Amino acid sequence: MQHQVQNEQQLRQLISAPPALLEKRVQTQLDAYCFEVINHARVMIVASESGTPALQPVSLAHCQLEVSANNVCFCLPEADEQPGQQADKQANHGHSAQYASLYFLIPGVGHALRVNGRLTRQQPSGHWQLQVKSAYLHCARAAVRSGLWDYDAANSSTAVLTDSTVLSDRKEYLQQAMYLLLKTCDAQGITSVSPRGDETGVIRMLPDGRLFMAERPGNKVALSLRNLLQNPALELLLLIPGQPQLLHICGSAQLTTEPQLLAACAIGDKVPKLGLLIEPQAIRFTSASALTDAGVFNPEHRIEAKQLTPFAKALSAHMSGEGLMGKATHLVVDQVVKHDLKNLY
């Protein structure tokens, strides 16, 4: 308990509050900038309050995706539904809505789109519909730190892992996985999906079987961390580019400033200020077929940055509009984004 962060006041002593203007980045509807990301994305990460559907990637290469300003409607192939979901189908066929989040990834592009809302299952199609409550762009720092799009299939030497892999191989996977998606919920069950990336292995397994993840610099909103202070449950989905398996972890976490744990995660002289000490309840391998089907790591599907509105411009428009204020904000935000990408730690 000595090094545990127990409330938001203690958290803000470690991570200062973000500028008030940043709160304006959140949109209540999908706009042209959101549609642009969705139209170029090849994979969508789905997360739900109840865990049905489970935290998982969905290939957009063949997914029937219908998008409007207020709704995102999609289907999950039967093969993508996780164990336990079949028994829960009736409970989600157009009845009570649950909170859920979507995270859209574009091959070769660092920034992404997060969409949160209320999820229901529609009859008779069985499709899922997310009623949009909030949407915002997420910066590229996690992807850049992890080298997510630097994967070279011709020079990959990582071993294939299987569902029957023993603990030592799970440790090997953890050592090699540089990128993950983190799902958290607040006290009301409102979900959030956030990426984490690191150049040295994003999760470390401790001798006692617990896991540790250092918290690297971000936008200071610290939504996932604030959620964990209210509700310690989390889900993690780790990936290694080119591998046929993902590693799915369910557990609980506490925020810690344990000096030895933080020192072990230092990059040069940059020691993280805090991290997540995770008590895993279930660790299992799951198929990465959605990523393969989407061709996420196929160089032919990578998007050049010039094909999209620059992240700084889109973020500025979300915060201050398209007029003079938006242009003035863009000048500042552009410099901040460039600084952040040069100072990843």
Secondary structure as GFF3:
##gff-version 3
##sequence-region A 1 345
A	DSSP	beta_strand	4	5	.	.	.	ID=ss1
A	DSSP	alpha_helix	8	14	.	.	.	ID=ss2
A	DSSP	three_ten_helix	20	25	.	.	.	ID=ss3
A	DSSP	alpha_helix	32	40	.	.	.	ID=ss4
A	DSSP	beta_strand	43	48	.	.	.	ID=ss5
A	DSSP	beta_strand	56	59	.	.	.	ID=ss6
A	DSSP	beta_strand	66	67	.	.	.	ID=ss7
A	DSSP	beta_strand	71	74	.	.	.	ID=ss8
A	DSSP	three_ten_helix	78	80	.	.	.	ID=ss9
A	DSSP	alpha_helix	85	88	.	.	.	ID=ss10
A	DSSP	three_ten_helix	90	92	.	.	.	ID=ss11
A	DSSP	beta_strand	98	105	.	.	.	ID=ss12
A	DSSP	beta_strand	112	121	.	.	.	ID=ss13
A	DSSP	beta_strand	128	138	.	.	.	ID=ss14
A	DSSP	alpha_helix	141	146	.	.	.	ID=ss15
A	DSSP	three_ten_helix	148	150	.	.	.	ID=ss16
A	DSSP	three_ten_helix	153	155	.	.	.	ID=ss17
A	DSSP	alpha_helix	167	176	.	.	.	ID=ss18
A	DSSP	beta_strand	179	185	.	.	.	ID=ss19
A	DSSP	beta_strand	191	197	.	.	.	ID=ss20
A	DSSP	beta_strand	204	205	.	.	.	ID=ss21
A	DSSP	beta_strand	211	214	.	.	.	ID=ss22
A	DSSP	alpha_helix	223	230	.	.	.	ID=ss23
A	DSSP	beta_strand	233	239	.	.	.	ID=ss24
A	DSSP	beta_strand	245	256	.	.	.	ID=ss25
A	DSSP	alpha_helix	259	263	.	.	.	ID=ss26
A	DSSP	beta_strand	275	287	.	.	.	ID=ss27
A	DSSP	alpha_helix	289	294	.	.	.	ID=ss28
A	DSSP	three_ten_helix	299	301	.	.	.	ID=ss29
A	DSSP	three_ten_helix	305	307	.	.	.	ID=ss30
A	DSSP	alpha_helix	311	320	.	.	.	ID=ss31
A	DSSP	alpha_helix	324	342	.	.	.	ID=ss32
###
